[in-house]
Amino acid sequence: MIYPELETERLLMRELTMEDADAVFRHFSIPEVTRFMEIIFNRRGCLRKWDLIKGRN
């Protein structure tokens, strides 16, 4: 674990896992979410960046 978990009554912040990939993809696929971000988001790019972050080639 890189980051410690932070939990309150209404929030749980934790490190992302591969099980979160679908939810992250759905979230960033909403145009209003990425409106002011200079990114092109697609599933393949998402998973490739995840592999690079986690140190997998």
DSSP file (Angstrom, degrees, kcal/mol; ACC not computed):
  #  RESIDUE AA STRUCTURE BP1 BP2  ACC     N-H-->O    O-->H-N    N-H-->O    O-->H-N    TCO  KAPPA ALPHA  PHI   PSI    X-CA   Y-CA   Z-CA
    1    1 A M              0   0    0      0, 0.0     0, 0.0     0, 0.0     0, 0.0   0.000 360.0 360.0 360.0 129.2    0.0    0.0    0.0
    2    2 A I        +     0   0    0      1,-0.2     0, 0.0     2,-0.0     0, 0.0   0.867 360.0  39.2 -88.0 -43.3    1.4    3.4   -1.0
    3    3 A Y  S    S-     0   0    0      1,-0.0    12,-0.3     0, 0.0    -1,-0.2  -0.854  83.3-120.6-112.0 142.4   -1.2    5.6    0.6
    4    4 A P        -     0   0    0      0, 0.0     2,-0.2     0, 0.0    -2,-0.0  -0.451  35.7-104.9 -74.2 154.7   -2.9    5.1    4.0
    5    5 A E        -     0   0    0     -2,-0.1     2,-0.4     9,-0.1     9,-0.2  -0.559  29.4-158.9 -78.2 145.4   -6.7    4.7    4.0
    6    6 A L  E     -A   13   0A   0      7,-2.3     7,-3.2    -2,-0.2     2,-0.4  -0.993  13.7-178.6-126.3 123.0   -8.7    7.7    5.2
    7    7 A E  E     +A   12   0A   0     -2,-0.4     5,-0.2     5,-0.2     2,-0.2  -0.980  10.6 162.6-131.3 133.8  -12.2    7.1    6.5
    8    8 A T        -     0   0    0      3,-3.0     3,-0.1    -2,-0.4    -2,-0.0  -0.669  58.6 -83.7-126.1-174.0  -15.0    9.3    7.8
    9    9 A E  S    S+     0   0    0     -2,-0.2     3,-0.1     1,-0.2    -2,-0.0   0.850 128.8  24.2 -61.1 -33.5  -18.7    8.8    8.2
   10   10 A R  S    S+     0   0    0      1,-0.1     2,-0.4     0, 0.0    -1,-0.2   0.422 119.8  53.9-113.6  -0.2  -19.4    9.7    4.6
   11   11 A L        -     0   0    0     -3,-0.1    -3,-3.0     2,-0.0     2,-0.4  -0.995  45.2-172.8-144.7 139.4  -16.1    8.9    2.8
   12   12 A L  E     -A    7   0A   0     -2,-0.4     2,-0.5    -5,-0.2    -5,-0.2  -0.952  12.9-170.7-129.1 113.0  -13.6    6.2    2.3
   13   13 A M  E     +A    6   0A   0     -7,-3.2    -7,-2.3    -2,-0.4     2,-0.3  -0.906  21.7 150.2-103.6 127.7  -10.4    7.1    0.5
   14   14 A R        -     0   0    0     -2,-0.5     2,-0.1    -9,-0.2    -9,-0.1  -0.937  51.4 -75.8-148.2 167.5   -8.2    4.2   -0.4
   15   15 A E        -     0   0    0    -12,-0.3     2,-0.1    -2,-0.3   -10,-0.0  -0.438  55.4-110.0 -66.4 140.2   -5.7    3.2   -3.1
   16   16 A L        -     0   0    0     -2,-0.1     2,-0.3     2,-0.0    -1,-0.1  -0.372  34.0-163.5 -69.6 150.6   -7.3    2.2   -6.4
   17   17 A T    >   -     0   0    0     -2,-0.1     3,-1.8     1,-0.0     4,-0.3  -0.798  38.1 -99.2-125.6 171.3   -7.2   -1.4   -7.4
   18   18 A M  G >  S+     0   0    0      1,-0.3     3,-1.5    -2,-0.3     4,-0.3   0.795 120.9  67.2 -62.0 -26.6   -7.8   -3.1  -10.8
   19   19 A E  G 3  S+     0   0    0      1,-0.3     4,-0.3     2,-0.1     3,-0.3   0.722  95.8  57.0 -65.3 -19.3  -11.3   -3.9   -9.6
   20   20 A D  G <> S+     0   0    0     -3,-1.8     4,-2.7     1,-0.2     5,-0.3   0.532  79.1  95.6 -85.3  -7.6  -11.9   -0.1   -9.7
   21   21 A A  H <> S+     0   0    0     -3,-1.5     4,-2.7    -4,-0.3     5,-0.2   0.877  82.6  48.5 -56.7 -44.6  -11.0    0.2  -13.4
   22   22 A D  H  > S+     0   0    0     -4,-0.3     4,-2.6    -3,-0.3    -1,-0.2   0.918 113.7  46.5 -63.6 -42.6  -14.5   -0.1  -14.8
   23   23 A A  H  > S+     0   0    0     -4,-0.3     4,-2.4     2,-0.2    -2,-0.2   0.901 113.6  48.6 -66.8 -40.6  -15.8    2.6  -12.4
   24   24 A V  H  X S+     0   0    0     -4,-2.7     4,-2.6     2,-0.2    -2,-0.2   0.924 112.0  49.6 -64.5 -43.9  -12.9    4.9  -13.1
   25   25 A F  H  X S+     0   0    0     -4,-2.7     4,-1.0    -5,-0.3    -2,-0.2   0.932 111.4  48.5 -60.7 -46.1  -13.4    4.4  -16.9
   26   26 A R  H >< S+     0   0    0     -4,-2.6     3,-0.5    -5,-0.2     4,-0.4   0.924 112.2  49.9 -59.7 -44.0  -17.2    5.2  -16.6
   27   27 A H  H >< S+     0   0    0     -4,-2.4     3,-1.3     1,-0.2     6,-0.2   0.942 114.0  42.8 -60.9 -50.0  -16.4    8.3  -14.5
   28   28 A F  H 3< S+     0   0    0     -4,-2.6    -1,-0.2     1,-0.3    -2,-0.2   0.545 102.6  69.5 -78.3  -5.2  -13.9    9.7  -16.9
   29   29 A S  T << S+     0   0    0     -4,-1.0    -1,-0.3    -3,-0.5    -2,-0.2   0.549  75.8  97.5 -84.4  -7.9  -16.0    8.8  -19.9
   30   30 A I  S X> S-     0   0    0     -3,-1.3     3,-1.4    -4,-0.4     4,-1.3  -0.727  72.6-144.6 -82.4 117.8  -18.5   11.5  -18.9
   31   31 A P  H 3> S+     0   0    0      0, 0.0     4,-0.5     0, 0.0    -1,-0.2   0.829  97.6  58.1 -54.4 -35.3  -17.8   14.6  -21.0
   32   32 A E  H 34 S+     0   0    0      1,-0.2     3,-0.3     2,-0.2     4,-0.2   0.809 103.8  53.7 -66.3 -27.6  -18.7   17.0  -18.1
   33   33 A V  H <4 S+     0   0    0     -3,-1.4     3,-0.3    -6,-0.2    -1,-0.2   0.899 118.6  32.4 -72.0 -40.7  -16.1   15.3  -15.9
   34   34 A T  H >< S+     0   0    0     -4,-1.3     3,-1.6     1,-0.2     5,-0.3   0.263  84.2 114.5-101.1  11.9  -13.2   15.8  -18.4
   35   35 A R  T 3< S+     0   0    0     -4,-0.5    -1,-0.2     1,-0.3    -2,-0.1   0.852  87.8  30.0 -52.7 -42.3  -14.4   19.1  -19.9
   36   36 A F  T 3  S+     0   0    0     -3,-0.3     2,-0.4    -4,-0.2    -1,-0.3   0.231 101.3  99.0-105.6  13.3  -11.5   21.2  -18.6
   37   37 A M  S <  S-     0   0    0     -3,-1.6     2,-1.5     2,-0.1    -3,-0.0  -0.823  71.2-136.0-100.3 139.7   -8.9   18.4  -18.6
   38   38 A E        +     0   0    0     -2,-0.4     2,-0.3     2,-0.1    -3,-0.1  -0.475  66.7 112.4 -91.2  64.4   -6.5   18.1  -21.5
   39   39 A I        -     0   0    0     -2,-1.5     2,-0.6    -5,-0.3    -2,-0.1  -0.957  59.3-145.8-134.2 152.8   -6.8   14.3  -21.8
   40   40 A I        -     0   0    0     -2,-0.3     2,-0.5     2,-0.0    -2,-0.1  -0.987  30.4-157.9-112.8 117.7   -8.2   11.9  -24.3
   41   41 A F        +     0   0    0     -2,-0.6     2,-0.3   -13,-0.2     3,-0.1  -0.851  24.2 151.0-108.6 125.4   -9.6    9.1  -22.3
   42   42 A N     >  -     0   0    0     -2,-0.5     4,-2.5     1,-0.1     5,-0.2  -0.964  52.6-108.6-143.5 162.4  -10.2    5.5  -23.5
   43   43 A R  H  > S+     0   0    0     -2,-0.3     4,-2.5     1,-0.2     5,-0.2   0.893 116.3  49.9 -61.3 -43.3  -10.2    2.2  -21.9
   44   44 A R  H  > S+     0   0    0      1,-0.2     4,-2.3     2,-0.2    -1,-0.2   0.925 112.8  47.1 -63.3 -43.7   -7.0    1.0  -23.4
   45   45 A G  H  > S+     0   0    0      2,-0.2     4,-2.6     1,-0.2    -1,-0.2   0.887 110.9  53.3 -63.3 -38.8   -5.1    4.1  -22.4
   46   46 A C  H  X S+     0   0    0     -4,-2.5     4,-2.1     1,-0.2    -2,-0.2   0.943 112.3  42.8 -61.1 -49.6   -6.6    3.9  -18.9
   47   47 A L  H  X S+     0   0    0     -4,-2.5     4,-2.1     2,-0.2    -1,-0.2   0.865 113.3  52.6 -69.0 -35.5   -5.3    0.3  -18.4
   48   48 A R  H  X S+     0   0    0     -4,-2.3     4,-2.1    -5,-0.2    -1,-0.2   0.927 110.5  47.2 -65.7 -44.3   -1.9    1.1  -20.0
   49   49 A K  H  X S+     0   0    0     -4,-2.6     4,-2.6     1,-0.2    -2,-0.2   0.891 109.7  54.9 -63.4 -38.0   -1.4    4.1  -17.7
   50   50 A W  H  X S+     0   0    0     -4,-2.1     4,-2.5    -5,-0.2    -1,-0.2   0.924 107.5  49.8 -59.6 -44.5   -2.5    1.9  -14.7
   51   51 A D  H  <>S+     0   0    0     -4,-2.1     5,-3.3     1,-0.2     4,-0.4   0.905 111.3  48.5 -61.7 -41.5    0.2   -0.7  -15.7
   52   52 A L  H ><5S+     0   0    0     -4,-2.1     3,-0.9     3,-0.2    -1,-0.2   0.908 111.4  49.6 -65.7 -41.4    2.9    2.0  -15.9
   53   53 A I  H 3<5S+     0   0    0     -4,-2.6    -2,-0.2     1,-0.2    -1,-0.2   0.912 112.5  47.2 -63.1 -42.2    1.9    3.5  -12.5
   54   54 A K  T 3<5S-     0   0    0     -4,-2.5    -1,-0.2    -5,-0.2    -2,-0.2   0.473 119.6-110.5 -80.6  -1.5    2.0    0.0  -10.9
   55   55 A G  T < 5S+     0   0    0     -3,-0.9     2,-0.4    -4,-0.4    -3,-0.2   0.690  72.3 136.6  83.0  18.3    5.3   -0.7  -12.5
   56   56 A R      <       0   0    0     -5,-3.3    -1,-0.3    -6,-0.2    -2,-0.1  -0.841 360.0 360.0 -98.8 136.3    4.1   -3.4  -14.9
   57   57 A N              0   0    0     -2,-0.4    -1,-0.1    -3,-0.1    -5,-0.1   0.430 360.0 360.0 -98.7 360.0    5.5   -3.2  -18.5
